[in-house]
């Protein structure tokens, strides 16, 4: 039986937990009702027909994207074909609310905006006041260790901590007496700093050469590479 820790991540469940933490639901639902009662040209939803569990603030979406290194972009940048179920739900919403949906967004791993894959895309539509309505989720859930694997790219501090840890471990692997007959703390520090500088140089070269960037800068950008 698969360990609880290694179960694949359902990103919809993470969105719900994050939204509950960020938003005061009662106040939010009242404000949302007032907002939706104002006429708009597109996405003019009727409040009593919406499932409030599918409504997310942009801050919730950003937090989720940054933590899991996902993108939140216009559907036109999404390369795979949307599944039939997504089109059916769009048509259903348009019929129920007597409106035409526009400005659709997709939350998915960066690679899905370049080539086809199956990892956990989510289809959203804006409903105003920086809130989005989740229309449909399809595909498999995210890898259970994805958040850990992309943690170094969340910010500069995380990245440096990983490089420091990797340098320390690499220094421990250097055999005693390789550079001198006796080991010392000074020798260990010299090897550590040399290893750290080497890893930083490789990381910077790799980052600049491939146009990499940290999660907070790419979550809603169509320009930076993953």
PEWOSUL-V228243 format. One record per residue. N is the residue number from 0. RES is the residue in one small letter. PHI is phi in whole degrees, 0 to 359 (none if undefined). PSI is psi in degrees with one decimal (999 if undefined). D_FIRST is the distance of its C-alpha to the first C-alpha in Angstrom with 1 decimal. Layout:
n=[N N]
res=[RES RES]
phi=[PHI PHI]
psi=[PSI PSI]
d_first=[D_FIRST D_FIRST]
//
This chain:
n=[0 1 2 3 4 5 6 7 8 9 10 11 12 13 14 15 16 17 18 19 20 21 22 23 24 25 26 27 28 29 30 31 32 33 34 35 36 37 38 39 40 41 42 43 44 45 46 47 48 49 50 51 52 53 54 55 56 57 58 59 60 61 62 63 64 65 66 67 68 69 70 71 72 73 74 75 76 77 78 79 80 81 82 83 84 85 86 87 88 89 90 91 92 93 94 95 96 97 98 99 100 101 102 103 104 105 106 107 108 109 110 111 112 113 114 115 116 117 118 119 120 121 122 123 124 125 126 127 128 129 130 131 132 133 134 135 136 137 138 139 140 141 142 143 144 145 146 147 148 149 150 151 152 153 154 155 156 157 158 159 160 161 162 163 164 165 166 167 168 169 170 171 172 173 174 175 176 177 178 179 180 181 182 183 184 185 186 187 188 189 190 191 192 193 194 195 196 197 198 199 200 201 202 203 204 205 206 207 208 209 210 211 212 213 214 215 216 217 218 219 220 221 222 223 224 225]
res=[x x x x x x x x x x x x x x x x x x x x x x x x x x x x x x x x x x x x x x x x x x x x x x x x x x x x x x x x x x x x x x x x x x x x x x x x x x x x x x x x x x x x x x x x x x x x x x x x x x x x x x x x x x x x x x x x x x x x x x x x x x x x x x x x x x x x x x x x x x x x x x x x x x x x x x x x x x x x x x x x x x x x x x x x x x x x x x x x x x x x x x x x x x x x x x x x x x x x x x x x x x x x x x x x x x x x x x x x x x x x x x x x x x]
phi=[none 293 297 302 296 258 292 296 273 276 294 295 296 294 301 297 297 292 297 295 285 278 260 276 298 296 295 299 296 294 295 295 299 298 295 290 282 275 292 222 290 229 53 275 281 262 304 291 255 266 270 298 291 259 258 225 283 299 294 296 296 297 301 295 297 293 291 247 52 246 249 231 229 302 300 294 273 276 283 295 288 295 291 302 299 294 297 297 289 297 297 296 296 298 290 296 255 52 216 241 282 219 59 295 236 237 253 194 301 307 295 286 266 231 211 285 200 234 275 54 283 232 255 239 223 289 238 103 54 64 245 231 254 282 274 200 236 215 83 279 284 287 304 298 257 301 299 290 295 263 304 300 265 289 198 296 298 301 297 293 298 295 295 297 297 295 295 297 296 295 293 297 278 290 298 297 80 293 251 204 290 234 273 207 297 297 295 299 294 297 296 299 295 296 296 298 298 294 294 297 298 296 296 294 298 297 295 290 295 257 68 286 205 277 309 297 264 244 300 233 252 262 257 280 284 279]
psi=[135.6 133.3 146.9 -37.7 -28.5 14.1 143.2 148.0 119.1 105.8 -23.5 -41.6 -38.7 -39.1 -44.7 -44.2 -42.1 -40.4 -41.2 -31.9 -39.5 -42.7 142.3 107.7 -42.4 -48.3 -40.2 -47.3 -36.1 -45.5 -37.0 -41.8 -45.0 -39.4 -46.7 -18.7 -11.0 132.8 141.6 161.1 -39.6 163.2 41.4 81.2 154.2 120.4 -44.5 -8.1 1.0 146.4 108.7 -21.1 -14.1 10.1 129.1 138.8 154.8 -30.3 -37.1 -44.3 -43.5 -45.8 -43.9 -44.2 -42.1 -42.5 -30.4 8.8 60.8 165.4 151.3 95.1 165.3 146.1 -22.9 -21.3 -6.3 117.6 -42.1 158.1 132.8 141.9 157.9 -36.2 -36.1 -44.2 -38.3 -40.5 -33.8 -48.0 -37.9 -44.5 -42.3 -38.5 -46.1 -36.0 1.0 53.4 175.1 121.7 137.7 168.8 40.3 143.9 153.3 133.4 122.9 165.3 150.7 -39.0 -21.4 -11.1 11.2 -39.7 165.4 142.7 -178.1 11.6 96.5 52.0 149.9 134.5 124.0 161.1 136.7 141.2 8.3 162.5 38.2 27.2 149.5 146.4 126.2 115.1 -47.5 144.0 138.5 173.3 -177.7 163.9 168.0 154.7 137.9 -22.7 9.8 -43.5 -37.1 -42.5 -32.2 -0.1 -40.7 -23.9 8.2 -37.8 174.1 -40.9 -46.1 -42.0 -43.2 -38.1 -39.8 -41.7 -39.1 -45.4 -42.9 -38.9 -40.4 -46.1 -40.0 -36.5 -37.5 -26.2 -11.7 123.7 142.7 139.0 9.7 -36.8 -13.5 166.3 -29.5 145.1 152.1 164.3 -38.0 -42.1 -40.6 -43.5 -39.3 -45.5 -40.1 -49.4 -36.4 -44.3 -43.0 -46.4 -37.8 -43.6 -39.1 -42.8 -44.3 -42.6 -42.2 -42.5 -45.9 -43.8 -47.8 -38.6 -36.5 4.3 33.1 159.0 170.5 156.4 -45.0 -18.2 -10.1 -9.7 -30.8 25.5 139.7 5.4 -40.4 143.5 163.1 999]
d_first=[0.0 3.8 6.3 9.0 11.5 10.4 10.2 13.3 16.5 18.3 21.8 23.4 21.7 22.9 26.3 26.5 25.8 28.3 30.8 30.8 31.3 34.2 35.9 37.7 36.6 39.6 42.1 40.3 40.3 44.0 44.9 42.9 44.7 48.0 47.1 46.1 49.3 51.3 52.1 50.7 51.3 47.7 44.4 46.5 43.7 44.5 42.7 42.1 40.2 37.8 34.3 34.6 30.8 31.2 34.0 33.5 36.1 36.6 35.8 32.2 31.9 33.4 31.1 28.0 29.5 30.5 27.2 25.3 28.3 28.8 32.1 33.9 36.6 38.8 37.3 40.1 38.4 35.1 35.3 32.8 34.0 32.9 31.0 33.0 31.1 32.4 35.9 35.7 34.7 37.5 40.0 38.8 39.3 42.7 43.8 42.7 44.3 47.2 46.7 45.9 42.8 43.6 42.3 38.7 36.2 32.9 30.2 28.1 27.5 30.9 30.3 30.2 33.8 34.7 32.7 30.3 26.5 23.8 22.4 22.8 26.6 28.2 31.7 34.1 37.7 40.0 41.5 43.8 44.1 41.3 38.7 36.6 35.1 31.7 32.4 29.3 25.9 24.5 22.2 18.7 17.7 18.5 16.6 14.8 17.2 20.2 22.0 21.9 23.0 25.9 26.9 29.7 31.4 31.6 34.9 37.3 36.4 32.7 33.7 36.2 33.8 31.4 34.5 35.7 32.4 32.3 35.9 35.4 32.7 34.9 37.8 36.1 35.5 39.3 40.7 43.3 46.8 46.1 48.8 50.8 51.3 49.9 47.1 47.7 46.3 48.6 47.4 43.8 44.7 46.6 43.8 41.4 43.7 44.4 40.7 40.1 43.1 41.9 38.5 40.2 42.6 39.9 38.0 41.2 42.2 38.8 38.9 42.5 42.4 39.5 40.5 37.3 37.3 35.3 33.1 35.8 38.3 36.3 34.3 37.2 39.2 39.8 41.5 39.3 36.8 33.2]
//
